[in-house]
Amino acid sequence: MTPLGDEWIVGRDHELALLSRLVDALTTGRSGALLMTGGPGAGKSALLDAAARMARRSGVRVLCCRGSEGESGLPFAGLHQLLRPFLDLAEGLPARQRAALLGVFGLDDGTPTVSDPLLTSLGALTLLSDVAEHGPLLLVIDDTHWLDLGTLDVLAFMARRLEGEPVALLLAARDTAVPAQLDRQVDRLTIEPLDPAAAGRLLDHQPRPPAGRARSRVLEQAAGVPLALVELARAVARDPAAAHEDTLPLTDRLEAIFAADLPELPPATRELLLFAAAAESAELPVILSAVGDRATPDDWLPAERAGLVRVDADRVRFRHPLIRSAVYRAATYTERHTAHRALADVLVGDPDRRAWHHAAAASGVDEEAARELDDSAARAQRRGGYAAAATALERAARLSPDPTVRAGRLVRAATMAMYAGHPRWVGELSAQVATLTDEPALLAEASLRAGWALAVTTRFAGSLGFLLPVAEAAVDEDPVLTLDALATATTPAYNSGAPEHRQKILRIAERVPPQEDEIGRLWALAGCDPVRNRARALAMFARAWTDPLAEPGARPELDLPLARMVVLGGTAWVLDETAEAIRLLGAAMDHLRRSPTSGANATVAQALALALYESGSWTEARAALDEAYGLAAEGGLENVVVGAPVLRATLLALRGDTEEARAAVQRAVHGIDLPNCRSLQVRTHYALGAAALAEGDHAAAYDRFRAVYTRQPEPEPLHFHASDYYLADLVAAAVRTGRAEDARLVLDTTRRRLAEGETSARLTVIVHRADALLAEPDDAERHFTAALADPAGDRWPFERAQVRLDYAEWLRRRRRAVEARPLLAAALEVFERLGTRPWTDRTRAELRAAGVIPASPPTGSADSLAELTPQQLQIARLAAAGLTNREIGERIFLSPRTVGFHLYRIFPKLGITSRAQLRDALPEPGE
């Protein structure tokens, strides 16, 4: 039992030690973030209070915020609660950050601005960084699961960027409702139930501890939950016979206990509690105004004495959320509705909260209340609060008397939830539409949304089950809708790899007459069969991109040029026009970063990462992967949550970090049905095969590479597009393990299949390399020289370096070492730049065998750059370009202090001591 101020904490020594270390680190300028999770009543709030007391005793300022179920639909309500003490300091923020931050609170100067969620988050971070200039800060966030989504996005943003700031983030959430934004971003501490001994000690510390059978029943019923132990002990003390009643589910029992105190309170006190429970805003003036002359501030005293609430200054707080719930549920239907109507009447200056109270006071359907929520959704959308807009529209739909209007609002809610990047929510909203209307347009749009929701998970067949019927049904009457549906369907069809889906898409596409905008057809052709359709797709690609790049800040749902950039970027990638893919997808990401559409951001960032990886820009690829994964984890985009770590594992394997690579793959694919996600399955096989190859285990590598083709008499690719890029690696491993004939069968079948269409320069090189490795001695050189003949092969430097290494080894074995040396030197330069240690070591050994002593790796280039994180490299390049810390922070959404902290760590890694040396220490991007 640990004394802390006027409270005792029992059985939590381990948790308190962790919190103490967090506070101690903060006093020395080190940041940290910790999320405590546990069931209701586990003691999370008590531990937060204990940490706050520790911090204050250490001279650390504490900012507190508590989520509220009633305000979870109000955009940025929690952020306003957290920052309110320091909002007057926002005047010192850069203009764009100030406008974005104050704008979401409605505190701007009224000038119309485009919502910018990243600038809002950066403004909040910079404000806290400025406050922390005068001493460290501890942010204590309780009931995180009830925070609005806008606030959660900001907290997740800050949690990823606290390094270098004397700011720590301490949060608590129910273990069954951990917000997705924080689930993978913050270290977690699970608050378990107390063990029996600690539970007994806590009972003994109560004013009237139960004894005998009553004690054993309380211990059994509470099951180690501290709040239950305390409340059940109070119940038994009040009514000893309660110990002999039948047991009830724990949560029901606790809520019944909380409500049991209410009848003993004066009527005016009960009314105040009900209004506070209904309002949830905790603002005393609002509650007292709504109650009117039926109660006075003194009427709070009985509730405070009963331990139900705590009243501080102008705010009231329930001791536990379950108390609020019990108070609200204990009231009659009429009493609750009267409270909401009164609250709506006094909130005339707050149309959003007024709309929600009108909705809560509605009896059945109510179009007027629904329209108010509809208007609130529009305001939230303009502020960038897509999740809040979806919440308001969903509630408005339930209030709508007309089923068709209700269906329309649900479709709009699904659209807002899609822009907010919450696929499961989109699916739930879309599923309701079919039960309300037969309107074809609404049903089609709902199916499109439902298809999108499943497409970004790994349930590709389910996605296509929504999208393909819409596409087929609209061919004659609405060909534009058909192409839109086919464009959406092509992505899950590609990821699935199942031939029947791709064939159906292509058949439907052929039935659509030519349209003014053919972008959907282009993606369908390229994404479903990039070899057979290559010539046609390239011609369409050349005609399609005539529009200029969209202006920064343009709204994504209205910005057709931006949508075209994304589709064309994906098309360029699948056609091996890699440089063009990077240009288009990079430009699209620049625009998407200024919007809150996390679903689009994550999928585009992953596509960009793939193109950067193939082009040899591996550091930039890692940065894009980190961005994709963070956005996808927040939004539940399973395909990216799995795919990004698999590609990261591939990079680890190629650089020789094989154990970490295998662990990353295992974590990523756990619980995933890979046979139904063939693109992921193939990439997983390659990552594990590359790890085996890096360790010199050619047999294991061959097994993995061979698995990307079937075992039929005429082997087929497991994935129609991804498999063929690993053909040459399969052959190389086969030659070293005596399996050349099996590999030859795969190669011959693949060559015949590819001959049915047109291969890219990249695929042509891969096939020539495979041919060379399997060819008879007199024929091999012809294929090696063909593989190196096309200068376009330099666009894929790692693959080109592998060809050079194989060719050089072939030459040296034939005593042509002089000819091998320049090939080895060129391969070594690429392998060293990319940091592929196993390939570097192999190439250096070949050089020595060819009579050349290879020079030591240049310092300050490959090895030192490999030590920099993607973010540090980005900061270093911006600083080398002459940007100040504040300008860098504006560009990449960090505070100036964090930028300075990173530079402090970058200099020794690069072997320099000043900012002026950065330009010379860094190679040009892409080198």
Secondary structure, 3 states (H helix, E strand, C coil): CEEECCEEECCCHHHHHHHHHHHHHHHCCCCEEEEEEECCCCCHHHHHHHHHHHHHHCCCEEEEEECCHHHCCCCCHHHHHHHHHHHHHHHHCCHHHHHHHHHHCCCCCCCCCCCCHHHHHHHHHHHHHHHHCCCCEEEEEECHHHCCHHHHHHHHHHHCCCCCCCEEEEEEEECCCCCHHHHCCCEEEECCCCCHHHHHHHHHCCCCCCCHHHHHHHHHHHCCCHHHHHHHHHHHHHCHHHHHCCCCCHHHHHHHHHHHCHHHCCHHHHHHHHHHHHHCCCEHHHHHHHHHHHCCHHHHHHHHHCCCEEEECCEEEECCHHHHHHHHHHCCHHHHHHHHHHHHHHCCCCHHHHHHHHHHHCCCCCHHHHHHHHHHHHHHHHCCCHHHHHHHHHHHHHHCCCHHHHHHHHHHHHHHHHHHCCHHHHHHHHHHHCCCCCCHHHHHHHHHHHHHHHHCCCCHHHHHHHHHHHHHHCCCCCHHHHHHHHHHHHHHHHHHCCHHHHHHHHHHHHHCCCCCCCHHHHHHHHHHCCCCCHHHHHHHHHHHCCCCCCCCCCCHHHCHHHHHHHHHHHHHHHCCCHHHHHHHHHHHHHHHCCCCCHHHHHHHHHHHHHHHHHCCCHHHHHHHHHHHHHHHHHHCCHHHHHHHHHHHHHHHHHCCCHHHHHHHHHHHHCCCCHHHCHHHHHHHHHHHHHHHHHCCCHHHHHHHHHCCECCCCCCCECCCCCHHHHHHHHHHHHHHCCCHHHHHHHHHHHHHHHCCCCCCHHHHHHHHHHHHHHCCHHHHHHHHHHHHHCHHHHHCHHHHHHHHHHHHHHHHHCCCHHHHHHHHHHHHHHHHHHCCHHHHHHHHHHHHHCCCCCCCCCCCCHHHHHHCCHHHHHHHHHHHCCCCHHHHHHHHCCCHHHHHHHHHHHHHHHCCCCHHHHHHHCCCCCC
